[in-house]
Amino acid sequence: MLTDPFQRLGLDREILSVSQLNQRARTLLEDVFPHVWVEGELSNIARPVSGHVYFTLKDRNAQVRCAIFRQQASRVRDLLRDGLLVRVRGRVSLYEGRGDYQMILDSVEAAGDGALRLAFEALKNALQAEGLFAQERKRALPQYPQRIGVITSPSGAVLHDIVSVFARRAPHVQLTLIPTAVQGHAATTQIVQALALADRAQYDALILARGGGSLEDLWCFNEQAVARAIANCQTPIVSAIGHEIDISISDFVADVRAPTPSAAAELLAPDRSELLQQLRNSERQLGLRTNEALTRKRIQLQHLRQRLRHPRERLQQHSQRLDDLSLRLTRAMQACLQRRKQSVKHLHARLAVQHSQESISAYQLQLNTLRQRLARASKYNLNQAKQSLHSLLQTLQAVSPLATLERGYSILSSTDEQQVISSINAVQLGQTLHARLADGYLTLRIEDITAKQNN
């Protein structure tokens, strides 16, 4: 066996086993690359029960297998995520059992976009624990906004896309640009100031928008200051940062997240054609319900007109009732007198039989007493009947339309007296009407119609 892995094979053909070949290759790789730093993207992470972690490190054109053992893996657990850009340090080796070329790592650290993703996750978890992403904090978007503030860069296609959507769907909505930088070191401060300014202006809603870009380009929308400025706004905010696949901290804090700026505009721009169709439907429903209500009222009026009786008939009924009560009172008084007379005759007969002067005097006294009681009872009954009759007359007078006419009112009706006029909508200019007063009738002609003004 050769002790130097770089020693060339002899001129005479030396036959190696597969194990010998892989062993020499592994020794060669580990001697040449004992400690090397490599940058790439993590993928295909596997975590067996042993605690070791295996994954692939790749760039645009190539990839290499990597392994990090349990003790080192426990220290960098949070960095081992698919898609994260990292820098790794280790020795290049070969797994002899399969002949796989690989790196055995002793260190992993975030690099470039990976470091930003770690910061993103840390801030996201902190703000989520604080409750800034809670659903109960979200405000509903207005259904029919009139004034909308757009917080974005005055240059670029984002503003044009938003204006185009509103011009097409809701040209009546007033858009106001609150300009701000959306990339670079100054962007965070400007966005915070723009949010505060727009919130004080009391718009119906705000759109915070930016076009697509890398994670570094969009980073100002992942700053804690911007997230808290959004949370402090009282105005509903739609966040439209980057493309559909881009997710920012601003999207989590905002009331609504839109995948693109154009989609944000469509969320807030009511479709004019749909609104017009709704208006037409409402108008048609209103017409149908109005006609139904008028039909019901017309039928109700006809029923009431059929039930309405002339006041003269009610007076005649009450007069007839009064006559009946008077006749009954007279008959009752006559019957009572007749009974008293019969009693007197009976007493006279008994007196004649007994021939007793004392009895006659006693009966005479009793007779006088009964006569007095009869007179008082008759007078009392007569007074009660008169009072009852007077009360009925007063009740009749209170409900009688004729009493209303006596106070200066009149009943206005058509010339054939078939329709009582109760509204100006039932007459026309030049129409002839009849007016009934307490002492006669008038024939009138309409010269002017004036509706009552509601205060």
C-alpha positions in Angstrom: 0.0 0.0 0.0 1.3 3.5 -0.9 1.9 5.8 2.1 1.8 8.9 -0.1 -1.5 9.5 -1.7 0.1 11.6 -4.4 2.7 8.8 -5.3 2.0 7.9 -8.9 1.2 4.3 -9.6 3.9 2.1 -10.9 4.5 1.5 -14.6 3.6 -2.1 -14.1 -0.1 -2.1 -13.8 -1.3 -1.9 -10.1 -4.8 -3.1 -9.5 -6.7 -1.2 -6.7 -9.9 -2.3 -5.1 -12.8 0.1 -5.0 -12.2 0.6 -1.2 -8.6 1.4 -1.9 -9.5 3.9 -4.6 -12.1 5.7 -2.4 -9.7 5.7 0.6 -7.0 7.3 -1.5 -9.4 9.8 -3.0 -10.7 10.8 0.4 -7.2 11.2 1.8 -6.2 13.3 -1.2 -9.2 15.6 -0.9 -8.8 16.1 2.9 -5.1 16.9 2.5 -5.7 19.4 -0.3 -8.8 21.1 1.2 -8.5 20.8 5.0 -10.3 24.1 5.7 -12.3 25.8 3.0 -15.1 28.4 3.0 -18.0 28.0 0.5 -21.0 30.2 0.0 -24.3 28.8 -1.4 -28.0 28.2 -0.9 -29.3 25.4 1.4 -31.6 22.8 0.0 -32.7 19.2 0.6 -32.2 19.3 4.4 -32.4 15.9 6.1 -32.5 15.4 9.9 -32.2 11.7 10.9 -32.7 10.6 14.4 -28.9 10.5 14.9 -28.9 14.3 15.3 -26.6 14.8 12.3 -27.8 17.1 9.5 -27.3 16.5 5.8 -28.1 18.9 3.0 -27.1 20.2 -0.4 -25.3 23.5 -0.9 -25.9 24.9 -4.4 -25.5 27.9 -6.6 -26.8 28.6 -10.1 -24.6 26.1 -11.8 -23.5 23.4 -9.3 -24.1 21.7 -6.0 -22.2 19.8 -3.3 -23.4 17.5 -0.6 -22.7 18.6 3.0 -22.8 16.9 6.4 -22.6 18.5 9.8 -22.5 16.3 12.9 -24.8 16.5 15.9 -22.7 18.6 18.2 -22.0 21.3 15.6 -25.5 21.1 14.2 -27.1 21.9 17.6 -25.3 25.3 17.6 -26.5 26.4 14.1 -30.0 24.9 14.2 -31.8 28.2 13.3 -29.6 28.7 10.2 -30.4 25.3 8.6 -33.4 26.2 6.5 -34.2 25.5 2.9 -33.5 28.5 0.6 -31.2 30.3 3.1 -27.9 31.7 1.7 -25.1 30.7 4.0 -21.3 30.5 4.3 -20.0 27.1 5.5 -16.5 26.1 6.6 -15.2 22.5 6.6 -13.0 20.0 4.9 -13.7 18.4 1.5 -14.0 14.7 1.8 -15.5 11.6 0.2 -17.9 9.1 1.7 -16.2 5.9 0.9 -19.2 3.7 1.2 -20.9 5.3 -1.8 -18.0 7.2 -3.3 -19.9 10.5 -2.8 -18.0 13.7 -2.8 -19.0 15.9 0.2 -18.0 18.5 2.7 -17.8 17.8 6.4 -18.7 21.1 8.1 -17.7 22.6 11.5 -19.2 26.1 11.0 -22.3 27.6 9.3 -23.2 31.3 9.2 -25.7 33.4 7.3 -24.6 35.2 4.2 -26.2 38.0 2.1 -29.9 37.3 1.6 -29.7 34.6 4.3 -28.8 37.1 7.0 -31.7 39.3 5.9 -34.0 36.4 6.1 -32.9 35.6 9.7 -33.5 39.3 10.7 -36.9 39.1 8.9 -37.9 36.0 10.9 -36.7 37.4 14.2 -38.6 40.7 13.8 -41.7 38.8 12.5 -41.7 36.5 15.6 -41.2 39.5 17.9 -44.0 41.6 16.4 -46.3 38.6 16.2 -45.8 37.8 19.9 -46.6 41.5 20.6 -49.9 41.1 18.8 -49.3 43.5 15.9 -50.5 40.8 13.4 -53.7 39.9 15.3 -56.8 39.6 13.2 -58.9 41.6 15.7 -56.7 44.7 15.0 -57.5 44.6 11.3 -59.8 47.4 10.1 -62.3 46.7 7.4 -61.8 48.5 4.0 -64.5 51.1 3.1 -67.1 49.8 0.7 -67.4 53.1 -1.2 -64.3 55.2 -0.7 -64.1 58.8 -1.9 -60.6 59.8 -1.0 -57.6 57.5 -1.1 -53.9 58.2 -0.3 -51.2 56.4 -2.3 -47.9 56.2 -0.5 -45.2 55.2 -3.1 -42.5 56.6 -5.3 -43.7 59.3 -7.7 -41.6 57.7 -10.4 -42.0 54.2 -11.8 -44.9 52.0 -13.0 -46.6 51.4 -9.6 -48.3 54.8 -9.5 -49.3 54.5 -13.1 -50.8 51.1 -12.6 -52.9 52.3 -9.6 -54.2 55.4 -11.4 -55.1 53.3 -14.4 -57.2 50.9 -12.3 -59.1 53.7 -10.7 -59.6 55.5 -14.0 -61.1 52.3 -15.4 -63.2 51.2 -12.4 -63.9 54.2 -10.3 -62.9 57.5 -11.9 -64.9 59.5 -9.3 -62.5 58.5 -6.5 -60.0 61.2 -5.6 -56.4 59.9 -5.4 -53.6 61.8 -3.6 -50.0 60.8 -3.9 -47.9 61.0 -0.7 -44.4 60.7 -2.3 -41.6 58.8 -0.5 -38.5 56.8 -1.3 -39.1 53.1 -1.4 -35.5 51.9 -1.5 -32.3 52.8 0.3 -31.2 54.2 3.7 -33.5 57.2 3.6 -36.6 55.2 2.6 -37.5 54.0 6.2 -37.7 57.5 7.6 -39.6 58.9 4.6 -42.1 56.0 4.7 -42.8 56.6 8.4 -43.3 60.3 7.9 -45.5 59.7 4.9 -47.7 57.3 6.9 -48.1 59.8 9.7 -48.9 62.6 7.2 -51.5 60.5 5.4 -53.1 59.3 8.6 -53.6 62.9 9.7 -55.3 63.8 6.4 -58.1 61.4 7.2 -58.3 59.5 3.9 -60.9 56.8 3.6 -58.0 54.3 3.0 -54.3 54.2 2.2 -52.3 52.1 -0.3 -48.6 51.5 0.6 -47.1 50.2 -2.6 -43.8 49.3 -4.3 -42.8 47.3 -7.4 -40.8 44.1 -7.3 -37.2 43.7 -6.4 -34.7 41.7 -4.3 -35.0 41.2 -0.6 -32.4 43.9 -0.1 -34.4 46.3 -2.3 -37.6 45.7 -0.4 -35.9 45.7 3.0 -37.2 49.2 4.1 -40.7 47.6 4.3 -39.3 45.0 6.8 -38.0 47.6 9.2 -39.6 47.8 12.7 -40.2 51.5 12.5 -42.3 51.1 9.4 -44.2 48.2 11.0 -45.1 50.3 14.1 -46.0 53.3 11.9 -48.5 51.1 10.1 -49.9 49.7 13.3 -50.4 53.2 14.7 -52.4 54.4 11.7 -56.2 54.8 12.3 -56.8 54.7 8.5 -57.3 51.3 6.9 -54.1 50.4 4.9 -53.6 48.0 2.0 -50.0 46.8 1.6 -48.9 46.0 -1.9 -45.1 45.4 -1.7 -43.3 43.7 -4.6 -44.7 40.8 -6.6 -47.1 38.1 -5.5 -44.3 35.9 -4.1 -42.8 38.8 -2.1 -43.9 38.9 1.6 -42.9 41.8 3.9 -43.4 42.7 7.5 -45.6 45.5 6.3 -48.0 42.9 4.7 -48.5 41.2 8.1 -49.2 44.5 10.0 -51.4 46.1 7.3 -55.1 45.6 7.4 -55.1 43.9 4.0 -52.3 42.5 1.9 -52.6 42.7 -1.9 -50.3 40.6 -4.2 -49.6 43.5 -6.5 -50.2 47.3 -6.5 -52.9 46.8 -9.3 -54.7 44.3 -7.1 -54.6 46.8 -4.2 -56.3 49.4 -6.4 -59.0 46.9 -7.5 -59.7 46.1 -3.8 -60.5 49.7 -3.1 -62.0 50.8 -6.5 -65.7 49.8 -6.6 -66.6 48.8 -10.1 -68.8 51.5 -11.6 -70.7 49.2 -13.9 -71.6 46.9 -11.0 -72.7 49.9 -8.9 -74.9 51.1 -11.8 -76.4 47.7 -12.1 -77.1 47.6 -8.4 -78.7 51.0 -8.7 -80.9 49.9 -11.5 -82.0 46.8 -9.6 -82.8 48.8 -6.5 -84.8 51.3 -8.6 -86.8 48.4 -10.2 -87.4 46.9 -6.7 -88.5 50.2 -5.4 -90.9 50.7 -8.2 -92.4 47.2 -7.7 -92.8 47.7 -4.0 -94.3 51.2 -4.5 -96.9 49.8 -6.9 -97.7 46.9 -4.5 -98.1 49.4 -1.6 -100.3 51.7 -3.7 -102.5 48.7 -4.7 -102.9 47.6 -1.1 -103.8 51.1 0.0 -106.3 51.5 -2.9 -108.0 48.2 -1.9 -108.0 49.3 1.8 -109.5 52.7 0.8 -112.3 50.9 -1.2 -113.1 48.7 1.8 -113.2 51.7 4.1 -115.4 53.6 1.7 -117.8 50.8 1.6 -117.9 50.6 5.4 -118.3 54.4 5.8 -121.9 55.3 6.5 -123.5 58.7 6.2 -123.8 60.6 9.6 -127.5 61.1 9.0 -128.0 57.4 9.3 -126.2 57.3 12.7 -128.3 60.2 13.9 -131.4 58.4 12.8 -130.4 55.3 14.6 -129.6 57.2 17.8 -132.9 59.1 17.5 -134.8 55.8 17.1 -133.0 54.4 20.1 -134.0 57.5 22.1 -137.7 57.1 21.0 -137.6 53.5 22.0 -136.2 54.3 25.5 -138.9 57.0 25.9 -141.7 54.6 25.0 -140.3 52.0 27.3 -140.1 54.5 30.1 -143.7 55.7 29.6 -145.0 52.1 29.5 -143.0 51.3 32.7 -144.5 54.3 34.4 -148.0 53.4 33.2 -147.6 49.9 34.4 -146.4 51.0 37.7 -149.3 53.4 38.1 -151.7 50.7 37.1 -150.3 48.4 39.7 -150.6 51.1 42.3 -154.2 51.7 41.3 -155.0 48.1 41.6 -153.5 48.0 45.0 -155.6 51.0 46.0 -158.7 49.3 44.8 -157.8 46.2 46.7 -157.3 48.2 49.8 -160.6 50.0 49.4 -162.3 46.7 49.0 -160.8 45.3 52.2 -161.6 48.6 53.9 -165.2 48.3 52.9 -165.3 44.8 54.3 -163.8 45.6 57.6 -165.7 48.9 58.3 -163.0 50.1 60.6 -162.3 53.7 60.9 -158.9 53.1 62.4 -158.0 50.8 59.6 -159.3 53.2 57.1 -157.1 55.9 58.6 -154.1 53.7 58.7 -154.6 52.6 55.2 -155.2 56.1 54.2 -151.9 57.1 55.7 -150.1 54.2 54.0 -151.8 55.2 50.7 -150.5 58.7 51.0 -147.0 57.4 51.8 -147.1 55.1 48.8 -148.3 57.9 46.6 -145.4 60.1 47.7 -142.9 57.2 47.2 -144.5 56.6 43.8 -144.1 60.2 42.8 -140.5 60.3 44.0 -139.7 57.1 42.2 -141.3 58.2 39.0 -139.4 61.5 39.2 -136.2 59.8 39.9 -136.6 57.2 37.1 -137.5 60.0 34.7 -134.4 62.0 35.7 -132.2 59.0 35.2 -133.6 58.4 31.8 -133.1 62.1 30.9 -129.5 61.9 32.0 -128.8 58.8 30.1 -130.5 60.3 27.0 -128.4 63.5 27.5 -125.2 61.4 27.7 -126.0 59.6 24.5 -126.7 62.8 22.7 -123.3 64.2 23.9 -121.5 61.0 22.7 -123.3 61.2 19.4 -122.4 64.9 19.0 -118.7 64.2 19.8 -118.4 61.5 17.0 -120.6 63.2 14.5 -118.8 64.8 11.5 -121.5 67.4 11.5 -120.1 68.8 14.8 -116.8 69.2 13.0 -118.5 71.1 10.3 -120.0 73.4 12.9 -116.5 74.3 14.0 -115.7 75.7 10.6 -114.4 72.6 8.7 -115.7 71.3 5.4 -115.8 67.9 3.5 -114.3 68.2 0.1 -115.5 65.6 -2.5 -115.9 65.1 -6.2 -118.9 66.6 -8.0 -120.7 63.2 -7.8 -119.8 62.9 -4.1 -118.4 59.4 -4.8 -114.8 60.3 -3.7 -113.7 62.2 -0.6 -110.6 64.4 -1.4 -107.8 63.9 1.2 -104.7 64.6 -0.8 -103.5 67.1 -3.4 -102.4 64.2 -5.5 -106.1 63.3 -6.1 -107.0 66.5 -7.9 -105.9 68.5 -11.0 -105.9 72.2 -11.9 -109.2 73.4 -13.2 -111.1 70.5 -11.7 -114.5 71.2 -10.1 -115.2 70.0 -6.6 -118.0 70.1 -4.0 -117.5 71.3 -0.5 -120.0 70.5 2.3 -120.3 73.0 5.1 -122.5 73.0 8.2 -125.3 75.0 6.5 -125.0 74.0 2.8 -122.8 73.1 -0.2 -120.3 75.0 -2.3 -119.1 74.3 -5.8 -115.3 75.1 -6.2 -112.8 75.1 -9.0 -109.1 74.5 -8.4 -106.9 77.4 -9.4 -103.6 76.5 -7.7 -102.1 73.5 -5.9 -99.3 74.0 -3.3 -97.7 71.1 -1.5 -96.9 71.3 2.3 -93.2 71.9 2.9 -91.7 69.4 5.4 -89.3 71.0 7.9 
